[in-house]
Amino acid sequence: MKWKKLGRIFDPTKHKLPNNCFEYAQSPQALVFDDFVRIYFSSREKDQTGKFLSHVFYADFDKTFQRVLLVSEEEVISLGDLGCFDEHGIFPMNVVRNKGNIFAYTTGWNRKKSVSADASIGLAVSVDGGKKFIKVGNGPVMTASLNEPFLVCDAFVAVFENVFYMWYIYGTKWINDAGEAEPQRVYKIAQATSFDGVTWQRNGKKIISDVLDENECQALPSVAFYNNRYHMFFCYRQATGFRKNKERGYRIGYAFSDDLKNWTRNDVAVEIQLSDSGWDSEMMCYPHIFRFDEKVYLLYNGNEFGRFGFGIAQIDIK
């Protein structure tokens, strides 16, 4: 699997973002049109207490991904009301076309007291080509369950043979570590199915094996079908020490499936590495795979979880 990095294509410090947001452009997610690609991302503002809120915007790119055509002038979806699951932020937001409309699967965050946050998956719909999304309801479509006790989030949805498939993550535990100021979360990748994109069936079992240890954190799965196989890209890291030690930070992982049920992990097949210097020299995270003009692309964030924007790579699938 030969990759060609095309470089960073969006630097949030060079654009005036709404809602007093600054720096961050996290979890880029593509919506393909005939002549351009719309890429959604989450940025951050600080509220009155000095804590972050996450808002979703988009940037439209030409077919070469070298020119930004426009950046949205307002957030594309509002944050939740007082006490709702998405009160303090939406990050990430995945989009999929469905019967002339566009479905958005959101990760809504809300702050906690004993741990930093919890999250659930919401649903919103756009009828104007993805410029604005209206929530189906104030609650989530996927949230904690008997075997998935917290942090149900990071949804990626695709439709294969008229069935909606969702890959997402769920938290397994919080751990205390002497080197961390607060408890750190551990999460794994799981899968669900639906016939309408609203009601989901799941079994609460992880589908991707660990390569680091049992506390490996797996995030943001993204799946595409090409060369007669299903390909999943995700990111993974150590549970602690990842903020200061790049050897413990996010890397891109890979797994494949021939039946959408069983997944074989094979990270060595991903020939994309950290750059020697620059915006993606310490971390690569939050991958998103998509097809455009018969080519396969991978969007991803770099250092400090997307603080300095996102870039793109092209896969040679011949």
N, C-alpha and C positions, 0 to 999 in steps of 0.2 A: 504494500500500500504506500505509494510514493506521494509525498505531500510537497506542496509549494506554498510557502508563506507569501502572501501578497502585502503584508505589512499592516500597521494600524490604520484603520479607515475612519475612526471617530475619536476625537479628543475632546472631552466635555469642557475643558478649560478654554477652548477656542470658540465656544458657542454660548450665547446667553440663554439659559434655561429658565422656564417658568417656575413659580412657587419658591423663588429664592434658592433653588437647588444649585449645587456646585460640585465640581470635580467628578463625581461618580457617574458611570454609565454601565450598569451591571446587567448581566444575563441577556445579551442581545438575542432576539428571536425574530425570525424572518417571516414576512408575508409577501409572497411573490405575485407581481402583476405582470402584464405583458411587456412593458417597457421600463419598468423600474422595480426595485425591491424596497419594501418598507420594513425597517428594523426597529422593533420595540425594545426599550431598555428601561431600567429603574435607576433613578438618581435620588439624591438625598438633600433634605433640608433639615435645619435644626429648629426644634420647637421652642417654646418659651422656657422650658426647663433645661435646654441645652442638649437634649437627646434627639436622635435622628428619627425622621419620618421618611418613608420611601414612596416616591411617586413614579408613575409610568408615563413616558413620552415616546415619541418615535422620530426617526430621521429617514427620509427617502433618499435612495442612492441610484445613480445611473447604472447602466448595465456593466460597467467596468469596475464599479465599487470604488472609483477614485474621486468621485465628485458627489458632494452632498447637495441634493436638490432643494431640500427644505427641512426645517425642524419644527415639530408641532409647537404651537404657541400657547398651549395649555395642556394640563394632564389629560390623558385619554379616558381615565376612569377615576371616580372619586374614592377617597378612603371611607372606611366604615363609620357608622354612627357610634356614639358613646357605648362602650362595652361590647361592640361587635368583634368578630374574629379578625377583621382587617382594619381595626381602628388606627393602628400605628404604622401601617405600611403595606404596600403590595410589591412583592419581589420574590420570584419572577412572575411574568405573565406570558403564557403560551397561547398562540392563536392557530385556529384551523377553520377552513371553509366548510360550511354545512348548509346545503339547500339555499344558496343565494345569500345567506347571512354569514357572519364571521363569529364563531364562538371563541371566547377567551377564557382560559383556565388560569385563575389567579392563585398565587400564594399570598394569603392574608396573614399578617403578623400582629400579635398583640403582646404587650409587655407583661411579665410575671414578677412576683416578688422573690420567691425562693430560687428561681432560675431566671435567665435573661428574657426568654420569650417562648411563646408557643405559636403554632401555625396550623392552618387548615386550607383546603382547596375550595375556591369559589368559582362561580360561573357567571359570565356576562356575555351580552350579545351586541354586535354592531350591525346596523342596517345602512350605514353610510360609507361603506368601504374601509372601515377600520379607523376612522378618525375619532370616533367617540363610542364608548361601550357603556351599556346600561346593565346593571346587575339583575339577574333573574330573581334574586331575593336577598335578604339581609344576612342569611346564614350560608354555610358551606354545603357543597355537594359531597365532599369527602372530608372526614375529620377523624379524630381519635376513635379507636374501637377496642374490642377486647384484647386483640393481639398486637395492636398498634397504638400504644398508650398516649403518644404525643407527637408533635412535629410531623404531621401528615402534609406534605408539601412538594414543591418542585415538579408539578405535573407536566408531562409532555404527552400530547394526544395525537394519534394518527388513525386513519380509517383504512382498513384492509378488508376487502371482500365484504363490504357493507357492515362491518363490525368496528365499533370504536375501541381502540386499545389505549390504555393509559399506563405510562410508566411514571413512577413517583417514588418518593422516599418516605420513610417513617422512622421515628426515633425509637431506639431500643433501651437507652439508659442515659443518665447523667452521671458523670464521674468527677470526683474531687482530686485535684493534683496540687502538690505543694508549689509548683511553679506558675500556677494560674490564680488570678484574683477571684474568679468565680467558677462555678461548676461548668464543665464542658460537655457538649452533647455528642452522642454517637448515633449514626443513622445509616440505614441500608436501603437498597433499591427493591421495589416490589412492582407488581403488575395487576391491572384490573381491566375488565371488559364491560361494554355497554352496547345496547342496541339503539339508544337514542341520544347518547352523550350527556345524559342527565342523571340517570339511575345506574349505579355501578355495582358490579359483583367483584369481590376480592377474597383472598384467603389469608392475607397477612403474613406471607412467607417471603423471605428474601430470595432473589433469583440470581444474584451475582456473588460469586465466591470472593473471599478476602485473599489478598496477597501480602498485606502488611502484618496484621494480627487481628484478633477478634474485635478490637476497638477501631478498626479502620472505618473512616467516614466516607461514604459514597454519596455523591450529589449530582443533581441535574442530568438525568438520563435523556438521551435524544436518539431517535431511531429512524433509519431510512432503509428502503429496499432497493438494492441494485446488484447486478451480477448474480441474480437468482438466489440472493441471501439477504437476511435481515441483519443490519449492522447497528450496534448500539455504541454511542460514545458518551462518556460521563467523566466526572472528575473525582479524585479520591485524595485523601490526606491522612496524616496521623491525627489522633484526637486531641493532642496537647502539643504545645511548643511550635505550632504552625505559623504563628504571627511573626515570630522573630527569627526562626531558623528555616531557611528556604529548603533545606533537605527534608523538612517535615511538612512542607506546604503542598498545595494542590498540584496534581499532575493530571494528564489526560489518560483515561483508561478506555478499554475497548472489549467488547464481547460480541459474539455472533450467534445467530439461531437460524435453523432451517424450518422450524415449525411454529414459531412464536410462543413456544412453551418452555423449551429447554435452552439455556444460554451457556455458551462456553467462553470463558474469559481468556483473552490472549493479548495482553498489553504490549508485548514486544512487536506485534504487527503494526502498531501505531508509530510510524516513523516521523514524529514531530516532537521536537525537543525545545527546551528553553533556549532563548537567544543568548549570545555571549554578553550582550549589554542592552540597555534600553528598557522599554516599557514591559516586556515579557521575559526578562532575564532571570526573574526570581520565582515566578508563579505562572501557571496556565490553568484556567478554571472556567466553569460555566459554558461548556461547549454546546453548540446548536448546529445540527447538520440539516441541510436542505438542498434541493435540486433546482437549477435555474439554467435555461438554455442548454439542456442536455449535459450539464456539468454538475458536479457535486462539490459543495462548499461547506466549510466549517467556520462558524463564528466562535470567538472565544474572548475571554478577558485575560488580562495579564496581572502584573504586580498589584499587591494590596487589594485583591478582590475586585478589580475593575475600577479602581480610583482614577486611573489614567486612560480609561476608554477601552475600546475593543478593536480587534483585528480580524482578519479573515485568511483562510488557507484554502487551497484548491486541491482536490484529490484526483489523481490519475487513475481511473477505473478501467482502462483498456487492458 
